[in-house]
């Protein structure tokens, strides 16, 4: 009996080691392809790595796509961040960061960690989308931001078994799309981060934190006031101190 248990543990350890090696192989291959200027091949490889979400009956595809959307957003964002720089150390940093996502954050399943997955995916997804499509039409920015915010919100709210997850996600996505449409006429950048991405992420962090505290019955009036005050302060700073001339900064 002891021998059988040792063999089982040995097989489990071997399987885990193989899984880690294969997981690390994807960021490494993406890094190599980016260094070779094969960015689109890297995108195709990333999407092909998600083939299992479609290896089921067609009626299960929407649910599987929603469940894997945040992982796809993070992977595509890592590719964008590696593509827009020629500094090898920065490219390596993003490859290592993506590996950390795959090994440590993505496998978590508790509500707190799943919520963090959604927040991270929305953060990098919005930053990458505005940076990559800064010259695209406003309709593209609106559609892309609607999709990112909707799917990230669904991922976040589903972790807490929110009965109004769909309606709430649609509301947040509509707000994000409206911000993208308005700011698309005056797309301002603070370094590599577009103003609407910064605004939406700050508001998203605040709302997510308040929702989590409310879910845990820890959201006091003082906490609520502090979060609202910080969010309003950031919004006012962005409005007052931004250059609203008809140009891209």
N, C-alpha and C positions, 0 to 999 in steps of 0.2 A: 504494500500500500504506500509506504514512504517512497519507494523507488518510482512508483507511478506519479506521485505528487511532484517529485523532483523533475521527472521528465516533462510534466505539464508546465511547470515553472520555466524550465529551460526553453521549451517551445514558445511560450509566451514572451520570454525575454528576446528570443531570436526574432519573432514576428514584430515586436516593438522596435528592435534595432533596424530591421528592414524598412519598416514604416517611416522611421526618422530619416533614414538615408534617402528614400524616395521623395519624402517631403522636401528635404533640403535640395534635392536635385532640380526642382522646378525653379526656385529663385536663382540658382547657379546658371541654369540654361538661359533664363531670361537675361541675366547680366551679360553672359557671353554674346547673345544675339544682339543686345543693345550696343555692346562694344564693337561688333562687326557691322553696325548700321543696318541691322535687319529688324527694325522695330515692328513692322507689320507681321513678320513671322513670329515674333514674340507674342503679339496679341493673339494670333491664331493658335499658338501653342497653349496659351493660358486658357482660351475658350475650349480647346480640345481636352484639356485636363479636367473639365467639368462634364464630360460626356455621360457620366452616370446619372445626372439629373434628368436626362432624356431617354435613358435605357429602361423606361417603364411605359405603361399605357398612356396614350395621349392625354387622357383626362387628368392625369396626375402632373402634367407638365407645368401648369401655372403655379401650383403649390410648391413644386421643386425649384422653380425659377425664383420665386419669392424667398424661399429658404436659403438659396445660394447667392442671392443678389449682393449682399454685403461683402461676401468673399470676392466676388467678381469685381466689385467697385474698388476694393483695396488693391487687388492685383493689377487692374488697369491703371490705377493711380500710380502705383509703383513704377509701371512701365513709362508713364508720362514723365514722372519726376526723373527717371534715369535718362530719358531721351532728351530732355530740354537742357541738360548740362553736359559739358565735355570733361568735367573734372572727375577723374577716375575714383577718387576717394568718396565723392558724393554719390556716385553711381553705386559703389560698393555699400555705402551706408544704407541706401534705399533697398538694395537686395537683401542685406542683413535684417533690416526692419521688416521686410515682407516675410522672411524666414521666421522671425520672431512671432509675427501674426499667425502664421500657419502652425507653428509648434506650440505656442503658449496661449494665445487669446482665442483663436478660432475653435479649439476643441472644448472650451468651457460651455457649460449648459445651465448654470444657475441664472436666475433672473438678473442679478447684478451684472454678471459678466456678459450675458447676452445683450443687455442694455448698453454696456460699454462697447461691444462690437458694433452696434448700430451707430453710436456716437462717433467712433473712430472712422467708420465707413463713410458717414455723411461728411465729416470734416475733410478727409483727404479727397473724397469724391467731388465735392463742390470746388475745392481749391484747384484740383486738376482740370475739371471741366471748364472753368472760366479761363484758366491759363491756356489750355489747349485750343479752345474754341473762341478765343478773344476776338478774332476777326470774323467769326461766323455771323449769320443773320440772327436777329433777335428771336425769331421763331425757334431756331435750333437751341439757343440758350434756355428759352422757356421750357421746351420739351425735355431737354436733358435734366434740368434742375427739378422739374416736376417729377420725373422718374426716380431720381436719386433720393429726393426727400420723401416721396411716398413710400418707396420700398424700405428705406431705413426706418421710417416711423412705424411701418407694419412690423418690422423685425423687432423693434423696441417694445411695442405695445403687446405683441403676441406673447412675449416672455412673461408678462404679468396677467395673462388671461383677461385682457381688457375686452369687455363686451362691445364697446364702441370703437374697436381698433380700426375698422375700415373707414368709418365716418371721420374719425379724428385724423387719420392719415391723409384722407382726401383734403381735409381742411388745411392741414399743415402744408401739403404739397401745393394747394391753390395759393396760399400765402407766399410760398417760396417762388412759385412761377410768376406771381404778380411783382415781387421784388426784382426778379430777373428781367421782367419786361420793362419796368420803370428804370432800373439802373443800366439796362442795355444801351440807353441813349447817352449816358454819361459814365462809361465803364472806367472806374478809377482803380488804380493798383497801388497798394502799399508794399513795395518790393514785389514778390511773386504772388501775393495774395490779393484777389480782387475784393473790392468793398462789399459787394453783396454776399460773397462767401464768408467774409468776416462777420458781417451782420447776422446772417442766418445761423452761423455756428454759435455765436455768442447767445442768441435767443434760444437756439436749440439746447445748448448746455443748461441754461437757466430753467427752461421748461422741463427738461428731462430730470434735472435734480429735484425740482419741486414735486414732480409726479412720483418719483421714487420715494421721497420723504413722506408724501401723502399716503402712498401705498403701505409704508411701514408705520403709519400713524405717528410720525415724528415731525410733521410740518407745522411748526408753531407760527404764530402771527409775526414774531420777530424775524424768523427765517424767511417767511414770505416777503416781508418788507425789504429785507436785505437783498434778496434775489431780484426783486422788481426794481429796486433802486440802482443796482449795478447794471441791469439790462438797459434801463432808461438812460443812465449816464453814458454808456457806450454808444447808444443810438444818437444822443445829443452831440457827443463829441464827433461822431462820424458826419453828422449833418452840418455842424457849425464850422468845422475845420477842414472840410473837403473842398477841393477846387471843382466847382460845378460849371465851369466853362465847357463849351461843346467840343471836348477833345478827350483822348485817352491818355491818362497819366502813366 
